[in-house]
Amino acid sequence: MDYVISMLGPLSNGALVTLKLFFITLALSVPLGLALALARISRFKALARFVEAYIWLMRGTPLMLQLLFIYFALPFVPVIGVRLPDFPSAVVAFALNYAAYFAEIFRAGIQSVDRGQYEGAKVLGLSYSQTMRRIVLPQMVRTILPPVSNETITLVKDTSLIYVLALNDLLRAARGIVQRDFTTTPFVVAAAFYLLMTLVLTWGFNRLEKRYARYDA
């Protein structure tokens, strides 16, 4: 038990890096995903096609590859040529990747709203932005909660990919102790950290789903 307690400090520091990346990614990818979803269903065909291609690219290539590209290859891209530090590189890669997934979830949620809702809003004299803000998006939330919950929980686990950039996240901290002490116990403790984080998220989303189900009744 004393050994487990002794490793809680380094693992907690690693967990803070994991949580920092998690919250920043959510804060950036959710609004970006919503903007992409609206662009995807817009009447401007060129914009819709561009967003469709972007989503296809981000969903069709591994997140780890995107991480490595932004950190190692982006500085050599003509015109852009930007070199980002390790953590900002991770944030950019995660935000761009998850925005694509959230965009498809939001698009499906928006398109699940009955067309009669749009017509009713038009009769009431509401603009497109007012229709989206006051009628469509509130109804969309109820539909997208389960898939958003899944993506959010997946995000917690995907943060472990940043070990390729040598960031001292939860998994890398655990691996460092394993290599030092030749025991797999740190991996078990790290798994408990991940399970605790996903448990909190699962509980929170279950509460939200019950709340919106109560409104349906």
JORA-V82537 format. One record per helix or strand. SS is the DSSP state (~ for helix, > for strand). FROM is the first residue (numbers start at 1). TO is the last residue. If there is no record, write none. Layout:
ss->SS from->FROM to->TO
ss->SS from->FROM to->TO
This chain:
ss->~ from->2 to->40
ss->~ from->45 to->60
ss->~ from->63 to->76
ss->~ from->86 to->111
ss->~ from->115 to->123
ss->~ from->128 to->165
ss->~ from->170 to->181
ss->~ from->185 to->216
